[in-house]
Amino acid sequence: MTQETPPPDPKQDHGSNAEKDPDTWTTGGEEMTGAQASYLKTLSEEAGEPFDESLNKSDASKRIDELQAKTGRGGS
């Protein structure tokens, strides 16, 4: 019986976008994704903060991090 190696943990993959500084993303200036907008809206409501639909991908990612810290959601 052989033991299979578990799949890599994405949080440990230092090459993933989750670990890169949003300011260095090549697509960071593009409109935020639908997933970012949806999650950011939810976090904004929970935190009692305004939702800014004009954020780009990079700024939305940073705002999500801020609101996760405020609401206790997500993070590590």
N, C-alpha and C positions, 0 to 999 in steps of 0.2 A: 504494500500500500504506500503510495507516494503522497507527500503533503504538498498541496498547491500553494504557491506564493500568493498572498492576498494582493488585490489591486493597489496601486499606489494611492496614498492619501493626497487629494488635491491641495489640501492646506500645506503639505510639505513640499509641493512642487514649486520651487522658487522661480521657475520660468513662467508660471501662470500669471494672468493679468490681475488676479486677486492679490498678488503680492507686489505688483509693480506700482510705482508712484503714478497716480492718474495724470499728473502734469507731464509725464513722459509718453503717454499713450499717443500713437500716431493718429488715432481716430478720435482723440479726446475732445476735439473741437466740434465734432458732429453732434446732431440732435440726440438727446438721451434716448435710450431704447424704450420700447413699450414696457418691458419688464421693470426697468429702472423707474419709470414714471408711476407705474402701478404701486410698486413697493414704497416709493418715496411719498406718494399720496397717503398710503396707509400709515406710514411712520409719522408723517406731518400731523395727521388727525390725532394719533395717539399722544403725540408730544404737545398738542395744542399750538402748533407752529403753522405759519402759512406755507402753502404748497406753491413753489415757483416752477411753473411749467416751461419756463424759458431756459432752464439750465441745459448746458451741453453734457455730454457723457462724463467728462472729467469732473466737472463741478457737481453733477448729480451723485457721482460716486463718493465724493468728499462729504456732501450733505447727508447721504445715507449713513456714512460712518458717524457723523456728528449725532444724528437722530437715534441711531442704534445705541450709542453711549447714553444718551438722555433717557431713552425708554427702557434700556436694559435688554433690548432684542439683539439677536445676532451676535456678532463679535466672537472672540475666542475664549 
